[in-house]
């Protein structure tokens, strides 16, 4: 049995004043407890720490400055977890608070440690309640919002399902609050089919996400073979229905040709530190031949990175993919365009490949 990751948006967790919506969370915890008793492994990813801090501090609107966001999160984080712990403990479900940062996912050893910890909690029949550690994060090392965090957790654990709970019934062809003709998209098998739709970035006054971020999170999870559902957390029974496979909200089917766990980590969690521009031949070989990138195919290097950092590989203004560089930026500038024999003479201990095919993933 694989875990089932349930993400709760700020609009589900807190009202416009930043007060916890216990009337919404109680039936949600009822469902989580029922899954737990049935031997399933629910994992909660929650937003709302900043919203809860805003309520406690009586802030009129969501702060924008990083120090204010961090302070609001520090005020609200513990109080928010106490609500989950109290509600689930009353239903004989033990919980654990887990705070993750983008660095925990972007550094491979931290990523594996996070996986081991979460797996051990699930083995102990403990429900993890996960949030981003907003009190220490920065703009440069942030998931951006918890939709992406939830997708990363689902990929990390090899979840059977990712359920994104919001205050809407699911994904619509347009914003139903502004367009009366908007229709619910019940199933998505190809993400290209969504291009004609107006999927906006609109957020609640308390949150940082929006429907577009949920679609991107679904794209991330389904690439790992994890079906994803966007549905209303205000509707009774949503979690149990989704877990049972009942058609609710918008369901995104898992995609074929899934990547290995390493390449999923590389594609979605490892931050890019620079850019490597390649010629047409190298781009074609990477896309069609599954080959490694050699220095001879490199025409330019931008950014400042070290060997072991991730770089974007691009051609003619289009991204080809992302990979782990065997060279620093300075070294690549020295050997770009050179054949392997000339590279070995210039840098005798250097790898023949600038980016090995095993450490490269297509865009």
LOTOR-6531 format. One record per residue (C-alpha): residue number from 1; residue in three letters; x, y, z. Coordinates in nm, 2 decimals, always signed. Layout:
residues N
    i   aa      px      py      pz
  NUM  ALA       X       Y       Z
...
***
This chain:
residues 363
    i   aa      px      py      pz
    1  UNK   +0.00   +0.00   +0.00
    2  UNK   +0.14   +0.34   -0.10
    3  UNK   +0.08   +0.67   +0.08
    4  UNK   -0.20   +0.91   -0.02
    5  UNK   -0.09   +1.27   -0.01
    6  UNK   -0.36   +1.52   +0.08
    7  UNK   -0.28   +1.89   +0.04
    8  UNK   -0.50   +2.15   +0.21
    9  UNK   -0.50   +2.51   +0.08
   10  UNK   -0.51   +2.82   +0.30
   11  UNK   -0.87   +2.88   +0.20
   12  UNK   -0.96   +2.54   +0.34
   13  UNK   -0.76   +2.58   +0.66
   14  UNK   -0.84   +2.94   +0.76
   15  UNK   -1.11   +3.20   +0.71
   16  UNK   -1.06   +3.56   +0.59
   17  UNK   -0.96   +3.67   +0.94
   18  UNK   -0.70   +3.40   +0.97
   19  UNK   -0.90   +3.19   +1.22
   20  UNK   -0.88   +2.81   +1.18
   21  UNK   -1.19   +2.67   +1.01
   22  UNK   -1.25   +2.38   +1.25
   23  UNK   -1.59   +2.32   +1.09
   24  UNK   -1.40   +2.23   +0.77
   25  UNK   -1.11   +2.05   +0.93
   26  UNK   -1.32   +1.83   +1.16
   27  UNK   -1.48   +1.63   +0.88
   28  UNK   -1.15   +1.62   +0.69
   29  UNK   -0.99   +1.47   +1.00
   30  UNK   -1.28   +1.22   +1.02
   31  UNK   -1.19   +1.10   +0.67
   32  UNK   -0.82   +1.09   +0.74
   33  UNK   -0.89   +0.88   +1.05
   34  UNK   -1.11   +0.64   +0.86
   35  UNK   -0.84   +0.59   +0.60
   36  UNK   -0.59   +0.53   +0.88
   37  UNK   -0.81   +0.27   +1.05
   38  UNK   -0.85   +0.10   +0.71
   39  UNK   -0.47   +0.05   +0.69
   40  UNK   -0.42   +0.33   +0.43
   41  UNK   -0.13   +0.58   +0.48
   42  UNK   -0.26   +0.94   +0.46
   43  UNK   +0.00   +1.22   +0.45
   44  UNK   -0.11   +1.58   +0.51
   45  UNK   +0.06   +1.88   +0.34
   46  UNK   -0.10   +2.19   +0.48
   47  UNK   -0.09   +2.56   +0.41
   48  UNK   -0.22   +2.81   +0.65
   49  UNK   +0.07   +2.89   +0.89
   50  UNK   +0.11   +3.24   +0.76
   51  UNK   -0.27   +3.29   +0.76
   52  UNK   -0.30   +3.16   +1.11
   53  UNK   -0.02   +3.40   +1.22
   54  UNK   -0.20   +3.69   +1.05
   55  UNK   -0.51   +3.60   +1.25
   56  UNK   -0.32   +3.59   +1.58
   57  UNK   -0.15   +3.92   +1.50
   58  UNK   -0.46   +4.08   +1.36
   59  UNK   -0.29   +4.17   +1.03
   60  UNK   -0.54   +4.31   +0.78
   61  UNK   -0.37   +4.15   +0.47
   62  UNK   -0.11   +3.90   +0.37
   63  UNK   +0.24   +4.05   +0.41
   64  UNK   +0.47   +4.08   +0.12
   65  UNK   +0.81   +4.15   +0.28
   66  UNK   +1.00   +3.83   +0.35
   67  UNK   +1.07   +3.91   +0.72
   68  UNK   +0.70   +3.97   +0.78
   69  UNK   +0.60   +3.65   +0.61
   70  UNK   +0.86   +3.46   +0.82
   71  UNK   +0.74   +3.62   +1.14
   72  UNK   +0.38   +3.55   +1.06
   73  UNK   +0.47   +3.19   +0.99
   74  UNK   +0.66   +3.16   +1.32
   75  UNK   +0.36   +3.29   +1.51
   76  UNK   +0.11   +3.06   +1.33
   77  UNK   +0.30   +2.74   +1.26
   78  UNK   +0.29   +2.58   +1.60
   79  UNK   -0.07   +2.69   +1.66
   80  UNK   -0.18   +2.54   +1.33
   81  UNK   -0.01   +2.20   +1.40
   82  UNK   -0.17   +2.19   +1.74
   83  UNK   -0.51   +2.20   +1.57
   84  UNK   -0.43   +1.90   +1.35
   85  UNK   -0.27   +1.71   +1.64
   86  UNK   -0.57   +1.77   +1.87
   87  UNK   -0.83   +1.68   +1.61
   88  UNK   -0.65   +1.36   +1.49
   89  UNK   -0.54   +1.26   +1.84
   90  UNK   -0.91   +1.27   +1.95
   91  UNK   -0.97   +1.02   +1.67
   92  UNK   -0.68   +0.79   +1.79
   93  UNK   -0.45   +0.89   +1.51
   94  UNK   -0.09   +0.99   +1.61
   95  UNK   +0.07   +1.27   +1.42
   96  UNK   +0.41   +1.42   +1.36
   97  UNK   +0.50   +1.77   +1.25
   98  UNK   +0.74   +1.78   +0.96
   99  UNK   +0.88   +2.11   +0.83
  100  UNK   +1.07   +2.09   +0.50
  101  UNK   +1.27   +2.35   +0.30
  102  UNK   +1.35   +2.36   -0.07
  103  UNK   +1.71   +2.27   +0.03
  104  UNK   +1.58   +1.94   +0.18
  105  UNK   +1.46   +1.85   -0.17
  106  UNK   +1.74   +2.00   -0.38
  107  UNK   +2.03   +1.84   -0.20
  108  UNK   +2.02   +1.47   -0.28
  109  UNK   +2.14   +1.34   +0.06
  110  UNK   +1.88   +1.56   +0.24
  111  UNK   +1.61   +1.44   -0.01
  112  UNK   +1.69   +1.07   +0.08
  113  UNK   +1.70   +1.15   +0.45
  114  UNK   +1.36   +1.32   +0.43
  115  UNK   +1.22   +1.01   +0.25
  116  UNK   +1.36   +0.78   +0.52
  117  UNK   +1.21   +0.98   +0.80
  118  UNK   +0.87   +1.00   +0.64
  119  UNK   +0.87   +0.63   +0.56
  120  UNK   +0.96   +0.55   +0.92
  121  UNK   +0.67   +0.76   +1.04
  122  UNK   +0.43   +0.58   +0.81
  123  UNK   +0.58   +0.24   +0.92
  124  UNK   +0.50   +0.35   +1.28
  125  UNK   +0.14   +0.43   +1.17
  126  UNK   +0.20   +0.81   +1.23
  127  UNK   +0.03   +1.07   +1.00
  128  UNK   +0.29   +1.33   +0.90
  129  UNK   +0.16   +1.69   +0.89
  130  UNK   +0.40   +1.87   +0.65
  131  UNK   +0.45   +2.23   +0.58
  132  UNK   +0.73   +2.44   +0.43
  133  UNK   +0.96   +2.59   +0.69
  134  UNK   +0.86   +2.95   +0.60
  135  UNK   +1.05   +3.09   +0.91
  136  UNK   +1.39   +3.01   +0.75
  137  UNK   +1.32   +3.00   +0.38
  138  UNK   +1.40   +3.28   +0.13
  139  UNK   +1.28   +3.37   -0.21
  140  UNK   +1.57   +3.19   -0.36
  141  UNK   +1.52   +2.86   -0.17
  142  UNK   +1.14   +2.84   -0.16
  143  UNK   +0.89   +2.60   -0.31
  144  UNK   +0.68   +2.91   -0.40
  145  UNK   +0.37   +2.75   -0.26
  146  UNK   +0.26   +2.42   -0.10
  147  UNK   +0.11   +2.28   -0.42
  148  UNK   +0.47   +2.22   -0.54
  149  UNK   +0.57   +2.09   -0.20
  150  UNK   +0.28   +1.84   -0.21
  151  UNK   +0.39   +1.72   -0.55
  152  UNK   +0.74   +1.68   -0.43
  153  UNK   +0.63   +1.48   -0.13
  154  UNK   +0.41   +1.26   -0.34
  155  UNK   +0.71   +1.19   -0.57
  156  UNK   +0.94   +1.14   -0.28
  157  UNK   +0.71   +0.87   -0.13
  158  UNK   +0.58   +0.72   -0.45
  159  UNK   +0.23   +0.80   -0.35
  160  UNK   -0.08   +0.62   -0.49
  161  UNK   -0.26   +0.95   -0.53
  162  UNK   -0.21   +1.33   -0.48
  163  UNK   -0.52   +1.51   -0.38
  164  UNK   -0.52   +1.89   -0.39
  165  UNK   -0.80   +2.03   -0.18
  166  UNK   -0.92   +2.39   -0.26
  167  UNK   -1.24   +2.59   -0.23
  168  UNK   -1.34   +2.52   -0.59
  169  UNK   -1.50   +2.21   -0.73
  170  UNK   -1.20   +2.15   -0.95
  171  UNK   -1.04   +2.29   -1.26
  172  UNK   -1.27   +2.49   -1.48
  173  UNK   -1.24   +2.61   -1.84
  174  UNK   -1.23   +2.97   -1.71
  175  UNK   -1.27   +3.14   -1.37
  176  UNK   -1.63   +3.05   -1.27
  177  UNK   -1.65   +3.36   -1.05
  178  UNK   -1.60   +3.58   -1.36
  179  UNK   -1.74   +3.37   -1.64
  180  UNK   -2.09   +3.20   -1.60
  181  UNK   -2.02   +2.98   -1.90
  182  UNK   -1.72   +2.81   -1.73
  183  UNK   -1.74   +2.43   -1.72
  184  UNK   -1.57   +2.18   -1.49
  185  UNK   -1.29   +1.98   -1.65
  186  UNK   -1.36   +1.64   -1.52
  187  UNK   -1.06   +1.45   -1.66
  188  UNK   -0.72   +1.54   -1.81
  189  UNK   -0.53   +1.29   -2.01
  190  UNK   -0.31   +1.53   -2.20
  191  UNK   -0.19   +1.86   -2.06
  192  UNK   -0.18   +2.01   -2.41
  193  UNK   -0.56   +2.00   -2.41
  194  UNK   -0.56   +2.27   -2.13
  195  UNK   -0.39   +2.53   -2.35
  196  UNK   -0.72   +2.69   -2.47
  197  UNK   -0.85   +2.74   -2.12
  198  UNK   -0.80   +3.05   -1.90
  199  UNK   -0.62   +2.90   -1.60
  200  UNK   -0.53   +3.19   -1.38
  201  UNK   -0.30   +3.27   -1.09
  202  UNK   -0.58   +3.41   -0.88
  203  UNK   -0.53   +3.34   -0.51
  204  UNK   -0.72   +3.39   -0.19
  205  UNK   -0.63   +3.69   +0.03
  206  UNK   -0.45   +3.44   +0.26
  207  UNK   -0.28   +3.21   +0.01
  208  UNK   +0.01   +3.22   -0.23
  209  UNK   -0.11   +2.96   -0.49
  210  UNK   -0.38   +2.95   -0.75
  211  UNK   -0.53   +2.71   -1.00
  212  UNK   -0.23   +2.73   -1.23
  213  UNK   +0.01   +2.61   -0.96
  214  UNK   -0.22   +2.32   -0.89
  215  UNK   -0.21   +2.22   -1.26
  216  UNK   +0.17   +2.24   -1.26
  217  UNK   +0.18   +2.03   -0.94
  218  UNK   -0.04   +1.78   -1.12
  219  UNK   +0.20   +1.78   -1.42
  220  UNK   +0.49   +1.70   -1.18
  221  UNK   +0.31   +1.42   -1.00
  222  UNK   +0.16   +1.25   -1.31
  223  UNK   +0.51   +1.25   -1.47
  224  UNK   +0.60   +1.02   -1.18
  225  UNK   +0.31   +0.79   -1.25
  226  UNK   +0.09   +0.94   -0.97
  227  UNK   -0.27   +1.03   -1.05
  228  UNK   -0.38   +1.37   -0.92
  229  UNK   -0.72   +1.51   -0.82
  230  UNK   -0.81   +1.87   -0.77
  231  UNK   -1.13   +1.89   -0.57
  232  UNK   -1.33   +2.09   -0.31
  233  UNK   -1.22   +2.05   +0.05
  234  UNK   -1.55   +2.20   +0.15
  235  UNK   -1.75   +1.90   +0.01
  236  UNK   -1.82   +1.63   +0.25
  237  UNK   -1.66   +1.30   +0.17
  238  UNK   -1.41   +1.43   -0.09
  239  UNK   -1.11   +1.25   +0.05
  240  UNK   -1.28   +0.91   +0.09
  241  UNK   -1.43   +0.94   -0.26
  242  UNK   -1.09   +1.03   -0.42
  243  UNK   -0.92   +0.75   -0.23
  244  UNK   -1.19   +0.51   -0.36
  245  UNK   -1.15   +0.62   -0.72
  246  UNK   -1.49   +0.79   -0.74
  247  UNK   -1.51   +1.06   -1.01
  248  UNK   -1.50   +1.39   -0.83
  249  UNK   -1.34   +1.73   -0.92
  250  UNK   -1.08   +1.71   -1.19
  251  UNK   -0.87   +1.40   -1.23
  252  UNK   -0.53   +1.40   -1.40
  253  UNK   -0.43   +1.05   -1.52
  254  UNK   -0.09   +0.92   -1.45
  255  UNK   +0.14   +0.94   -1.75
  256  UNK   +0.33   +0.66   -1.91
  257  UNK   +0.71   +0.65   -1.96
  258  UNK   +0.78   +0.76   -1.60
  259  UNK   +1.12   +0.87   -1.50
  260  UNK   +1.34   +0.71   -1.23
  261  UNK   +1.33   +0.86   -0.89
  262  UNK   +1.67   +1.02   -0.95
  263  UNK   +1.56   +1.19   -1.27
  264  UNK   +1.24   +1.31   -1.11
  265  UNK   +1.44   +1.47   -0.84
  266  UNK   +1.67   +1.62   -1.10
  267  UNK   +1.38   +1.75   -1.31
  268  UNK   +1.17   +1.90   -1.04
  269  UNK   +1.38   +1.95   -0.73
  270  UNK   +1.73   +2.03   -0.82
  271  UNK   +1.78   +2.41   -0.88
  272  UNK   +1.95   +2.53   -1.20
  273  UNK   +2.27   +2.73   -1.15
  274  UNK   +2.36   +2.81   -1.51
  275  UNK   +2.29   +2.76   -1.87
  276  UNK   +2.48   +2.57   -2.14
  277  UNK   +2.40   +2.65   -2.51
  278  UNK   +2.46   +2.37   -2.76
  279  UNK   +2.46   +2.34   -3.14
  280  UNK   +2.19   +2.18   -3.34
  281  UNK   +2.37   +1.85   -3.36
  282  UNK   +2.41   +1.82   -2.99
  283  UNK   +2.05   +1.92   -2.93
  284  UNK   +1.93   +1.66   -3.18
  285  UNK   +2.15   +1.39   -3.02
  286  UNK   +2.03   +1.46   -2.67
  287  UNK   +1.66   +1.47   -2.78
  288  UNK   +1.66   +1.18   -3.02
  289  UNK   +1.96   +0.97   -2.94
  290  UNK   +1.97   +0.97   -2.56
  291  UNK   +2.34   +1.04   -2.57
  292  UNK   +2.56   +1.23   -2.33
  293  UNK   +2.66   +1.60   -2.39
  294  UNK   +3.02   +1.64   -2.50
  295  UNK   +3.22   +1.96   -2.48
  296  UNK   +3.24   +1.97   -2.87
  297  UNK   +2.87   +2.04   -2.89
  298  UNK   +2.88   +2.34   -2.65
  299  UNK   +2.88   +2.69   -2.80
  300  UNK   +2.83   +2.91   -2.49
  301  UNK   +2.81   +2.90   -2.12
  302  UNK   +2.63   +3.14   -1.89
  303  UNK   +2.61   +3.16   -1.51
  304  UNK   +2.86   +3.07   -1.24
  305  UNK   +2.83   +2.71   -1.13
  306  UNK   +3.05   +2.42   -1.00
  307  UNK   +3.09   +2.06   -1.10
  308  UNK   +2.79   +1.88   -0.96
  309  UNK   +2.55   +2.17   -1.01
  310  UNK   +2.24   +2.14   -1.23
  311  UNK   +2.25   +2.34   -1.56
  312  UNK   +1.98   +2.40   -1.82
  313  UNK   +2.09   +2.28   -2.17
  314  UNK   +1.94   +2.49   -2.45
  315  UNK   +1.95   +2.54   -2.82
  316  UNK   +1.82   +2.83   -3.03
  317  UNK   +1.63   +2.98   -2.74
  318  UNK   +1.46   +2.66   -2.65
  319  UNK   +1.53   +2.44   -2.35
  320  UNK   +1.65   +2.09   -2.44
  321  UNK   +1.67   +1.96   -2.08
  322  UNK   +1.85   +1.97   -1.75
  323  UNK   +2.15   +1.79   -1.63
  324  UNK   +2.43   +1.76   -1.37
  325  UNK   +2.75   +1.92   -1.50
  326  UNK   +3.08   +1.74   -1.47
  327  UNK   +3.26   +2.07   -1.51
  328  UNK   +3.25   +2.41   -1.35
  329  UNK   +3.14   +2.71   -1.56
  330  UNK   +3.50   +2.83   -1.59
  331  UNK   +3.62   +2.49   -1.71
  332  UNK   +3.34   +2.45   -1.96
  333  UNK   +3.42   +2.79   -2.11
  334  UNK   +3.78   +2.66   -2.16
  335  UNK   +3.68   +2.34   -2.33
  336  UNK   +3.36   +2.43   -2.52
  337  UNK   +3.38   +2.33   -2.88
  338  UNK   +3.68   +2.11   -2.83
  339  UNK   +3.70   +1.74   -2.93
  340  UNK   +3.75   +1.49   -2.65
  341  UNK   +4.13   +1.44   -2.73
  342  UNK   +4.19   +1.82   -2.70
  343  UNK   +3.99   +1.83   -2.38
  344  UNK   +4.20   +1.56   -2.22
  345  UNK   +4.52   +1.75   -2.32
  346  UNK   +4.39   +2.07   -2.16
  347  UNK   +4.22   +1.91   -1.86
  348  UNK   +4.38   +1.57   -1.81
  349  UNK   +4.16   +1.45   -1.53
  350  UNK   +3.84   +1.58   -1.67
  351  UNK   +3.54   +1.36   -1.76
  352  UNK   +3.48   +1.30   -2.13
  353  UNK   +3.12   +1.40   -2.09
  354  UNK   +3.01   +1.75   -2.00
  355  UNK   +2.68   +1.61   -1.89
  356  UNK   +2.64   +1.23   -1.88
  357  UNK   +2.32   +1.09   -2.02
  358  UNK   +2.24   +0.92   -1.69
  359  UNK   +2.24   +1.26   -1.52
  360  UNK   +2.03   +1.44   -1.78
  361  UNK   +1.65   +1.47   -1.83
  362  UNK   +1.47   +1.62   -2.12
  363  UNK   +1.26   +1.93   -2.08
***
